[in-house]
Amino acid sequence: PVTAGSIVVPYGHVIGNEKWRGSEVAQRLQGKVRLIFEGGLGLVDFHLSNRTCILFISEADLVAGDEFKRRLVRFRKASSLRGIVIVEKTQISDQYYLGVQKFVVLELGIVLLPVANQGEASQLIIQLVSFCVREQSRDHGANPFLRKQRAQLAEPAVLQAVQQIPGVGKTKALLLLQRFGSIHRLCNVSINELEEVVGQTVAQQIYTF
């Protein structure tokens, strides 16, 4: 499924596709960025913000054939996100790189960034995340209410309490606290306001709870 564009990324977090759990990229990102894994991200490997995502083409993908090209074409057609393609350019995959570069940059018009290995890919993702955070901060401007919300997110007890609500995992708990600022406020919002953040089904569960 093409789900690119339907994910909301909590401020300063990265949402990784479940298939990357336990990978070298994920291990190197842990502790450097706030990384949450989700299933069902479809074509996207990592969401860096609501607007920017990473599509990772590994050495194995390049050697295996053209499936990665089909994935990129589907992404380009289905998503309004700003996609960045990271490609593993190694001694083995180097022979394919020029063709990939022409396809991604000239035909699809997507930014392409080569890396030597997954360790280098993780460093690049960390740099891109800090860029996205700065970009989001500029969008928010100097809104003191948003600053207050972000301070609230630093309290683990509050986050854990919200996660006790049926249907609410860590990602949704962060989004709810970002939007409403406190548990007290969350208890008093309408079901319509909840739907805007977490969708109809989970909103109903929260409201009933």
MINU-492331 format. One line per 5 residues: their letters; for each residue x, y, z of C-alpha. Coordinates in nm, 3 decimals, decimal comma. Each point is the difference from the previous one (the first is absolute). Last residue first. Layout:
<pts>
a	X:Y:Z; ...
</pts>
This chain:
<pts>
ftyiq	-1,230:0,581:2,796; -0,294:0,066:-0,234; 0,171:0,309:-0,147; 0,331:-0,182:-0,040; -0,162:-0,297:-0,174
qavtq	-0,208:0,229:-0,225; 0,311:0,200:-0,097; 0,178:-0,331:-0,076; -0,264:-0,091:-0,260; -0,049:0,348:-0,150
gvvee	0,356:0,112:-0,066; 0,287:0,084:0,237; 0,050:0,378:-0,011; -0,302:0,147:-0,182; -0,219:-0,272:0,155
lenis	0,087:0,125:0,350; -0,132:0,347:-0,081; -0,323:-0,155:-0,133; -0,036:-0,214:0,316; -0,002:0,319:0,205
vnclr	0,278:0,095:0,239; -0,035:-0,009:0,380; 0,211:-0,298:0,105; 0,283:0,107:-0,234; 0,014:0,341:0,171
hisgf	0,054:-0,166:0,338; 0,252:-0,242:-0,151; 0,207:0,294:-0,121; 0,124:0,186:-0,309; -0,290:-0,068:-0,237
rqlll	0,173:-0,036:-0,337; 0,347:-0,104:0,107; -0,145:-0,220:0,272; -0,225:-0,175:-0,251; 0,281:-0,041:-0,254
laktk	0,234:-0,146:0,263; -0,267:-0,247:0,117; -0,071:-0,094:-0,364; 0,365:-0,087:-0,061; 0,041:-0,186:0,332
gvgpi	-0,307:-0,220:-0,042; -0,366:0,093:0,052; -0,266:-0,257:-0,092; -0,125:-0,038:0,357; 0,121:0,284:0,229
qqvaq	0,299:-0,110:0,211; 0,231:0,183:-0,245; -0,126:0,333:0,139; 0,135:-0,093:0,344; 0,337:-0,102:-0,143
lvape	0,041:0,339:-0,171; -0,090:0,186:0,320; 0,243:-0,211:0,204; 0,278:0,051:-0,258; -0,011:0,383:0,039
alqar	0,192:0,151:-0,293; -0,319:0,030:-0,203; -0,120:0,282:0,229; 0,294:0,217:-0,107; -0,114:-0,046:-0,361
qkrlf	-0,348:0,123:0,084; 0,135:0,309:0,175; 0,211:0,086:-0,304; -0,309:-0,036:-0,217; -0,193:0,243:0,223
pnagh	0,291:0,246:-0,010; -0,035:0,039:-0,381; 0,331:0,142:-0,119; -0,025:-0,128:-0,353; -0,164:-0,339:-0,054
drsqe	0,119:-0,013:-0,361; 0,351:0,105:0,103; 0,002:-0,278:0,260; -0,116:-0,248:-0,265; 0,296:0,093:-0,223
rvcfs	0,242:-0,030:0,290; -0,143:-0,344:0,080; 0,026:-0,102:-0,368; 0,369:0,105:-0,012; 0,070:-0,192:0,322
vlqii	-0,168:-0,304:-0,156; 0,208:0,035:-0,318; 0,325:-0,007:0,198; -0,114:-0,311:0,194; -0,106:-0,166:-0,328
lqsae	0,346:0,065:-0,148; 0,171:-0,156:0,301; -0,231:-0,304:-0,030; 0,085:-0,040:-0,370; 0,373:0,011:0,081
gqnav	-0,047:-0,292:0,236; -0,213:-0,178:-0,261; 0,287:0,002:-0,251; 0,186:0,211:-0,260; -0,275:0,261:-0,040
pllvi	-0,145:0,164:-0,314; -0,263:0,277:0,024; -0,268:0,035:-0,268; -0,260:0,281:-0,004; -0,307:-0,094:-0,207
glelv	-0,078:0,136:-0,348; -0,143:-0,332:-0,123; 0,169:-0,024:-0,340; 0,310:0,214:0,052; 0,079:-0,055:0,369
vfkqv	-0,124:-0,355:0,069; 0,055:-0,160:-0,341; 0,327:0,174:-0,086; 0,145:-0,071:0,344; -0,115:-0,364:-0,008
glyyq	0,172:-0,052:-0,335; 0,320:0,160:0,130; -0,012:-0,214:0,316; -0,032:-0,346:-0,154; 0,375:-0,067:-0,037
dsiqt	0,060:0,135:0,351; -0,220:-0,270:0,157; 0,278:-0,248:0,082; 0,266:0,256:0,094; -0,262:0,182:0,206
keviv	-0,256:0,273:-0,068; -0,289:-0,052:0,241; -0,274:0,233:-0,124; -0,188:0,259:0,205; -0,305:0,134:-0,183
igrls	-0,158:0,314:0,144; -0,375:0,042:-0,038; -0,182:0,327:0,059; -0,351:-0,128:0,056; -0,284:0,049:-0,248
sakrf	-0,028:-0,374:-0,047; -0,166:-0,243:-0,238; 0,175:0,052:-0,333; 0,353:0,049:0,136; -0,040:-0,286:0,249
rvlrr	-0,120:-0,241:-0,271; 0,295:0,101:-0,220; 0,241:-0,052:0,291; -0,136:-0,349:0,075; 0,015:-0,098:-0,367
kfedg	0,363:0,110:-0,012; 0,079:-0,204:0,315; -0,137:-0,310:-0,174; 0,249:0,045:-0,286; 0,260:-0,265:0,079
avlda	0,135:-0,184:0,305; 0,347:0,164:-0,012; -0,140:0,345:0,069; -0,230:-0,119:0,282; 0,288:-0,195:0,164
esifl	0,222:0,312:0,003; -0,282:0,177:0,179; -0,244:0,256:-0,137; -0,144:0,207:0,285; -0,305:0,219:-0,053
ictrn	0,008:0,283:0,253; -0,284:0,234:0,090; -0,074:0,370:0,026; -0,328:0,189:0,042; -0,151:-0,118:0,330
slhfd	0,354:-0,041:0,131; 0,287:-0,248:-0,020; -0,205:-0,298:-0,121; 0,227:-0,300:-0,060; -0,029:-0,298:-0,238
vlglg	-0,294:0,113:-0,216; -0,176:-0,228:-0,247; -0,264:-0,138:0,235; 0,026:0,148:0,348; -0,215:-0,291:0,120
gefil	0,191:-0,088:0,312; 0,133:0,267:0,232; 0,335:0,041:0,172; 0,077:0,305:0,216; 0,341:0,172:0,003
rvkgq	0,083:0,298:0,219; 0,336:0,101:-0,147; 0,362:-0,059:0,107; -0,071:-0,261:0,269; -0,109:-0,255:-0,258
lrqav	0,102:0,115:-0,349; 0,301:-0,233:-0,010; -0,211:-0,301:0,090; -0,264:0,094:-0,258; 0,251:0,029:-0,284
esgrw	0,169:-0,326:0,102; -0,334:-0,180:-0,020; -0,189:-0,125:0,307; -0,330:0,158:-0,108; 0,034:0,106:-0,366
kengi	-0,300:-0,207:-0,120; -0,224:0,188:0,249; 0,028:0,316:-0,214; 0,151:0,279:0,204; -0,173:0,305:0,146
vhgyp	0,252:0,268:0,090; -0,071:0,247:0,280; 0,068:0,370:0,059; -0,367:0,101:-0,001; -0,233:-0,300:-0,030
vvisg	-0,033:-0,129:-0,358; -0,348:-0,023:-0,152; -0,024:-0,283:-0,253; -0,250:0,011:-0,289; 0,244:0,150:-0,253
atvp	0,152:-0,325:-0,113; -0,250:-0,278:0,060; 0,034:-0,168:-0,337; -0,105:-0,357:0,060
</pts>
